[in-house]
Amino acid sequence: MTALALRHRLPTMAYTRNFAEAGSLLAYGVDSRELCQRLTIFVHKILHGATPADLPIERVDKFPLVVNLKTASALGLTIPPALFFQADEVIR
């Protein structure tokens, strides 16, 4: 999908870092690796006898912003400094 968007010079935004690595201009959303790590903790607790209803509800409190400068350059876009400096990661 990102290749098609780049071919038509359309900037894309996604919800995980993987899409930014694949060519999306921006990614903003939960870190899927962190979610998987949290999931394994819950599975471990349940497999060791915890009742799912007794486990606490958790929410993600970090939403990393990833900027892909290679895609921005390919599209002829300049990333505003305010956005660039707020990025958690920049793909060069």
C-alpha positions, 0 to 999 in steps of 0.5 A, spaced: 500 500 500 505 504 501 508 503 494 502 505 491 501 511 495 508 513 493 507 512 486 501 517 486 505 522 491 500 521 496 503 522 503 500 516 508 500 516 516 499 509 519 498 507 526 504 503 528 512 503 526 512 498 522 508 502 516 513 508 517 519 503 516 515 500 510 514 507 507 509 511 510 510 518 512 508 518 519 506 513 524 502 515 531 499 510 535 501 504 540 507 500 540 505 493 538 511 490 541 509 493 548 502 491 547 505 484 546 509 484 552 503 486 556 499 481 553 504 475 555 504 478 562 497 477 562 497 470 559 502 468 564 498 470 570 492 466 567 496 460 566 498 460 573 491 460 576 489 468 576 482 469 574 481 474 568 476 478 571 480 479 577 486 482 573 486 490 572 484 493 566 490 497 563 491 502 558 497 504 554 499 511 556 505 512 550 503 513 543 510 514 539 510 518 533 515 516 528 517 520 522 520 517 515 524 523 512 526 518 506 519 518 504 518 526 506 524 527 501 521 522 496 514 526 496 518 533 496 515 535 503 519 539 508 517 536 515 515 542 520 520 543 525 515 543 531 513 536 528 520 534 527 522 535 534 516 532 537 518 525 534 520 519 538 523 516 532 526 519 525 527 514 520 533 517 515 
